Amino acid sequence: MSKVLHAMGDRVLSLLHDLGGLARLLYFMMRGIVHGNFDHVEFWRSMYRVGVKSFGVVAITALMVGGITAIQTAQIIEQFGATSVVGGGTGVATLREIGPILIGLMFAGRVGANNTAELGTMAVTDQIDALRALAINPINYLLGPRFVAIVLMMFCLTAIGDLLAIGAAAGTIYLLINLDPRLFFASFVEMIVFWDFASGMIKAAVFGVAIALVSNYYGINTSGGAVGVGRSVNSAVVASAMSIFVFDYILTAVLP
Amino acid sequence: MIELRNVSKYYGRERVLSNVSLSVPEGTQLGLIGPGGAGKSLIAKILCGLVKPDEGEVFVNGHNVNRLSAVELVEFRKGVGMLFQNYALFDFMTVEENISFPLVNARKFSDEEIRERVDAILARVDLPTIHKNYPRELSGGMKKRVTFARAVVNTPPVIFYDDPTMGLDPVTSSKIFMMLDEFKRTQNTTSICITHDLTGARDICDRWLLLDHGKVVFSGTTEEIEACETTFVKQFWTGTLDV
C-alpha cells in the first residue's frame, strides 16, 4: 500500500514539476519575445521548416478530413433528403472541431516530435551548453523563434486546411450523391456564422501554443543520450495530444 | 586567475564534488586529471557558470561566478572559451558559421574582420578549405580542431579545454597539444586542460590537479607531482600499477 502511495506521490510531484517548468519556460519565452530578444534568422528558418515542409502533410490530412466527413454524412443526406443543410453541417463540423483537432494532432506528431528530437539531440550533445558558454541565451535564440513559428504556422495551416477540407467535402458529396457543389456552398454560406470559423481558429492557435511549449520544454530538458531523446519525444507527443483534447474540451464549453 | 574555494556539488544525495579547491595563476595552464567520473567536466561547467555548485565559491578573472546575474553572466562568458568533450558543434551550421558565431555575437567586428579571423584560425588549425562543410562531414580530429578554433577565435583570456584529444590518433593529439601550447604562449591565456593524455599534456601544463571520486588527491607543479610518493598519484602519473 505504501509503495502505491509512494508511486502516486512521485507522479503528482513529477506532474507539478512539469507544469511549473512549462509555466517558467512560457514566461521566459514571452519575456524574450516582448523585449525583442529574438533571433530572426532562426525564426525564418523555423517558419520554412514548420510551415512549408508541413504543408503537404496538412493538405493531405485536410483533404481526407473533408472527404471522410462527407462520406459519413452522404448516406444520411440521401436518406432524409436533407440536401439543404449538407454544406452547413459539414462546414460547422469541419471548421469548429474536426479541422483544428486533426491538423493539431498531425502537427504534434510531425512538427512537435521533430522539434523535441532536434532540441533533445542538441541538449545531449552539449550544443545547448555550448550556446550558453558562448554567451547566447538558448531561450531567445532557439526556443522563442520556434515557439512563434509553430503557433503562427499552426494558425495559417489550419485556415488553409479548413478551405481544403470544405472543398474536399463538396467534391466527395458530388461524387457520392451527385449533389451540385453550388447547392453545397449555398448551404455553407447560409448556415456558417463568423464564430464557426473564429472558434476553430482560436482553437488552432491554442493548440499551436500547447504543441510549441510542450515540444520546447521536453526537448530542452532532455538528458540521457539517445534513449533520453526517444523518451522526450514520446512524452512530448503524448502531452501535446492530451493537451489538445483538454483545451478542446475547455474551449468548446467556453466559446460561443 | 581562476579559483575554486571548497566547492561541493550534489546530485540527489550523491556528493559528486567534495570541497574542491584549486587556483590557476594568470598566464598558466592547469592539467586537470583523474579517472572517468571523477568530476572533471563538472568543474569546467561550474567554472563557466553552466552549473551552480551547492557549496563554495568560484572566481574567474575577478568575477564571483555564483553571484553574477543573468545579464552579468552573459558578459562574463564573452571572456571565456570552452572546448567541449563531445565537440558540441552546431550541426545546423557550417564550419565557417560555427567559428564565426562568437564573433558575430560579440557585435564588435565587421564582416570583413570576421572573415579574416575565421580564415586565419582555420589556417592555423590546418583546415584552410573546409569553410562550407557541415560538422557531419568531418572526421573526429577535424571536429576537435574546429571546436578548438571556435573556442579561441575571439581570443578569450580564460579557456577551458575538456578532453581536447579524446579518441584521436597520437599524431593528431600532438598537433592539438601544440596548438594549445602555441595559443597559451602567444595570447598569455589562463587555462584548464582536462585530459587523460598525460604524454601530450606533460609538456604544456604548468600545474596539476588530480581528482578521484570528486575529491582532490593531488595539487601542485609538475616537479611536485613527479616527486609525489602517494601510490595512487604515482600510478596515475606513470600509467602503471607497478610502482
Interface residues (C-beta under 8 A of the other chain):
Chain A: R45 M122 T125 D126 Q127 D129 A130 L131 R132 A133 L134 A135 I136 N137
Chain B: K45 C48 G49 L50 A70 V74 E75 R77 K78 V80 M82 F84 Q85 N86 Y87 A88 L89 F90 D91 F92 F101 P102 N105 R150
